[in-house]
Amino acid sequence: MTSPWGHSADLARFYTVTEPQRHPRGYTVYKVTARVVSRRNPEDVQEVVCLSTRTFCLPC
């Protein structure tokens, strides 16, 4: 992932996907945690948590 402002080298991004749950309608809901760490100041950590869904289609 790159930044349109050219600062992507200054940041390290880490993603964790946990807590998969099957929704009654058939899709899976995941908890996605994104951690963004500044390479210049490693103590500067931002964390974003969201829920994401993905539908997987299997060939017949």
C-alpha positions as a Python dict, from the first residue, in 0.01 Angstrom:
ca = {
    (1, 'M'): (0, 0, 0),
    (2, 'T'): (146, 333, -94),
    (3, 'S'): (55, 683, 3),
    (4, 'P'): (-34, 936, -265),
    (5, 'W'): (179, 1186, -74),
    (6, 'G'): (496, 976, -94),
    (7, 'H'): (529, 914, 281),
    (8, 'S'): (477, 537, 266),
    (9, 'A'): (846, 470, 344),
    (10, 'D'): (797, 646, 678),
    (11, 'L'): (525, 404, 789),
    (12, 'A'): (509, 33, 862),
    (13, 'R'): (166, -129, 832),
    (14, 'F'): (58, -452, 1000),
    (15, 'Y'): (-277, -626, 951),
    (16, 'T'): (-435, -892, 1170),
    (17, 'V'): (-753, -1080, 1080),
    (18, 'T'): (-931, -1252, 1370),
    (19, 'E'): (-1269, -1368, 1498),
    (20, 'P'): (-1422, -1517, 1183),
    (21, 'Q'): (-1797, -1566, 1229),
    (22, 'R'): (-2049, -1711, 987),
    (23, 'H'): (-2344, -1481, 931),
    (24, 'P'): (-2691, -1645, 903),
    (25, 'R'): (-2710, -1528, 541),
    (26, 'G'): (-2401, -1733, 453),
    (27, 'Y'): (-2113, -1487, 442),
    (28, 'T'): (-1825, -1462, 687),
    (29, 'V'): (-1755, -1157, 904),
    (30, 'Y'): (-1396, -1090, 1013),
    (31, 'K'): (-1244, -850, 1263),
    (32, 'V'): (-958, -666, 1090),
    (33, 'T'): (-703, -473, 1296),
    (34, 'A'): (-464, -238, 1116),
    (35, 'R'): (-162, -102, 1303),
    (36, 'V'): (37, 183, 1148),
    (37, 'V'): (377, 249, 1305),
    (38, 'S'): (598, 547, 1228),
    (39, 'R'): (952, 439, 1135),
    (40, 'R'): (1087, 773, 1258),
    (41, 'N'): (915, 746, 1595),
    (42, 'P'): (827, 380, 1673),
    (43, 'E'): (629, 490, 1978),
    (44, 'D'): (380, 662, 1746),
    (45, 'V'): (133, 378, 1679),
    (46, 'Q'): (-215, 416, 1535),
    (47, 'E'): (-462, 128, 1544),
    (48, 'V'): (-786, 91, 1350),
    (49, 'V'): (-1032, -193, 1412),
    (50, 'C'): (-1319, -269, 1174),
    (51, 'L'): (-1543, -554, 1066),
    (52, 'S'): (-1510, -681, 711),
    (53, 'T'): (-1712, -927, 507),
    (54, 'R'): (-1603, -1147, 221),
    (55, 'T'): (-1819, -1379, 16),
    (56, 'F'): (-1638, -1675, -132),
    (57, 'C'): (-1783, -1838, -442),
    (58, 'L'): (-1686, -2197, -507),
    (59, 'P'): (-1694, -2334, -863),
    (60, 'C'): (-1983, -2571, -936),
}
